[in-house]
Amino acid sequence: MKKIIVFLVLMMGANCLYASNWSAISAGSYHTMATKTDGTLWALGGYNGAGALGLGDQIDRNTPIQVGSDTNWLALFAGGDHTIAIKTDGTLWAWGYNTAGQLGLGDSTTRLTPTQVGSGWVSVSTHIYHTIATMTNGTLWAWGYNSDGQLGLGDSTNRFAPTQVGSDTNWLALFAGPNHTMATKTDGTLWGWGNNLYFKINSVGILNNYTPTQVDSDTNWLSVSGGSEHTFAIKTDGTLWGWGRNWYGELGLGNTTNTQTMRQVGVDTNWATVSGGFQYTVAIKMDGTLWSSGDNDYGQLGLGDTTPRNIFTQIGSDTNWLSVSIGKYHNAAIKTDGTIWVWGENSDSQLGLGDTVDRLIPTQVNLSPNLSWTSEVNYISDGLNPESGDRNTSFIFRVKYTDSDDDAPANGYPKVHIKKGGVEISGSPFAMTETDAGDTVYSDGKLYSLSKTLVPGSDYTYYFEAQDVYSGIATGTPTSEVDAPDVSNNV
């Protein structure tokens, strides 16, 4: 199951020509959500029976689709069948399943579109049925299911609206687990509450902690995360610590023995972020490498097989991983070039790859480019002007290339195919030239042109072709053949 991750907004320089523009990613149980650097919100795909994708319906999706038109989304967390997100203005928004009040809207009614939950919010973490968040004044708030005291309010009563937890004003990092909660404070202390089965909170033999309880006396805890029944935390010295259930080696300690005390994972001091799933864990080091350990039935470790591991094993050799989020059995991660990569279970198309096939290694999610008519005078309904002429006429072919990822076209694209009598003419297809070489923004459309003289004939057809730098094949009306031009023998 998915839990806390650190979201970093990618800052891309002007010379970063071949880059995608994803900034934040969050994997829920069976759906995945993301934001772009332009502040737009996207549903990558997955189960939508309770409206977790925020699209106003309950129809599953298998490829990325934009949610609304707002351009000020900042951070998001996909839960079980719901999603919580924060905008740059500090407002909190929630949608999806709400049976236990996990949306914080004062009721148990499901929402199919983002609905505001107050303002002044800084961070949030959510799981299947409960949510915790901090405000600008450092206070901690909780709502949703509370059977094991996971809200930290001193009881086991559900809350349907945000309720303040204690009076402290120095809460920092948050992690909402299935039935427990972990958090750090600005003084570096680590706290936990809720269900303590398998000692995933601390080594004290109390089943349920109904209020925040300090885990140990250390004051150098930086971040905390975990999975279904295990917990991980990183210290300011870069060391990684794990405790709780370890049936499949999810703690990465080289065994499958549960541990009720904090155990350092190896000797490395360069761990940057960690995220726990259902009996497995994925983490990133400061050198940009990606590592995993634990259960692997669906290839969720990203190692090319379904064999579990009990020690952290590097995923591939790339050194540009930036952030990672874990769902139940699937993962989504962002690289420093702004691209999204996914792997693991895909039964509900939660990977956003257009199918339901599991992936055993990280696979890029790439929005394919689109070709369209330029809408210029003489290019409203086709890509050619003039449509008739003679052997000395310069026929101008024009097309607009748009890529929502802001990916440049691959070298030599777009191309125009010119056929005569159903056969490509000599030199076809022809690479087109961009009309404004200084414009490196592709998300709002860019024009390409080609001038060509042709031998006489009335049996010409043409069409356009393009792909982006990540091999995404362009779609759109211009990719279909058009009958034209007519070329006379007159001079």
KACORSUL-V181455 format. One line per field, one symbol per residue. phi: phi as a letter, one per 30 degrees, with the letter a starting at -180 (. if undefined). psi: psi as a letter, one per 30 degrees, with the letter a starting at -180 (. if undefined). burial: I if it has 9 or more other C-alpha atoms within 8 Angstrom, else O. A space follows every 10 residues. Layout:
BEGIN
phi->???
psi->???
burial->???
END
This chain:
BEGIN
phi->.dbdbcccdd ccddcddcbd bdcbbbcceb bbbabcddid cbcdljdbdc iddicibbcd bbbdbdcibd bbdcbabdcd bbbbbbcddi dcbbajdbec iddiciacdd ccbebdbibi ccbabbbdbb bbaccddidc bbajdbecid dicibbcdbc bebdcibdbb dbcbbccdbb bbaccddidc bbajdceihd cadddcdbcc bebddacdbb dcbbalbdbb bbbccddidc bbajdbecid diciabcdbc bdbdcibdbb dcabbccdia bbbbcddidc bbajdaecid dicibcddbc bdbdcibdbb dcbbbccdbb bbbccddidc bbajdbdcid dicibbcdcc bebdcbdddb cbddideibd bacbadcblb dcdddccbac cbbddidddd ejcdbccccb iicedejddc dccddbdddc ccdcjbcbbb cbcbdelccd bbacbabddc idddckeddc dbdlcccdcd b
psi->lkbklkkkkk jklfgieika hkekkkkaeg lkllllfggl kkjelakgfg gffgggahkl lglkkkjagk hhkelljkbd hlkklklfgg kkkklakgeg gffgggagkk kflkkkialg kellklbefl kllllfgglk kllakgeggf fgggagklkg lkkkjagkhh kdkkjjaegl kllllfgglk lllakgkghf elgkhkekjf lkkkeaflhh kelkaabegl kkkklfgglk kllakheggf fgggahklkg lkkkjagkhh kelkkkajgl kklklfgglk llkalheggf fgggagklkg lkkkjagkhh kelkkkbegl lklklfgglk kllakgfggf fgggagklkf lkkkjkkklk kllfglkfhe gagkklflaa ffkjkjkklk kkjffhklll kflllkkkkj ggkklkfklk klkkfjffjg kffgkkkklk kkkllklghk llllklllfg gkkklleffk kkjllkjlgk .
burial->IIIIIOIOOI OOOOOOOOII IIIIIIIIII IIIIIIIOII IIIIIIIIOI IIIIIOOIOI IIIIOIIOOO OIIIIIIIII IIIIIIIOOI IIIIIIIIII IIIIIOIIOI IIIIOOIOOI IIIIIIIIII IIIIIOOIII IIIIIIIIII IIIOOIOIII IIOIIOOOOI IIIIIIIIII IIIIIOOIII IIIIIIOIII IIOOOOOIII IIOIIOOOOI IIIIIIIIII IIIIIOOIII IIIIIIIIII IIIOIIOIII IOOIIOOIOI IIIIIIIIII IIIIIOOIII IIIIIIOIII IIIOOIOIII IIOIIOOIOI IIIIIIIIII IIIIIIIIII IIIIIIOIII IIOOOOOIII IIOOIIIIII IIIIOOOOII OOIIIIIIII IOOOIIIIII IIIIIIIIII OOIIIIIIII OOOIOOOIII IIOIOOOOOO OIIOIIIIII OOIIOIIIII IIIIIIIIIO OIIIIIOIIO OOOIIIIIOO O
END
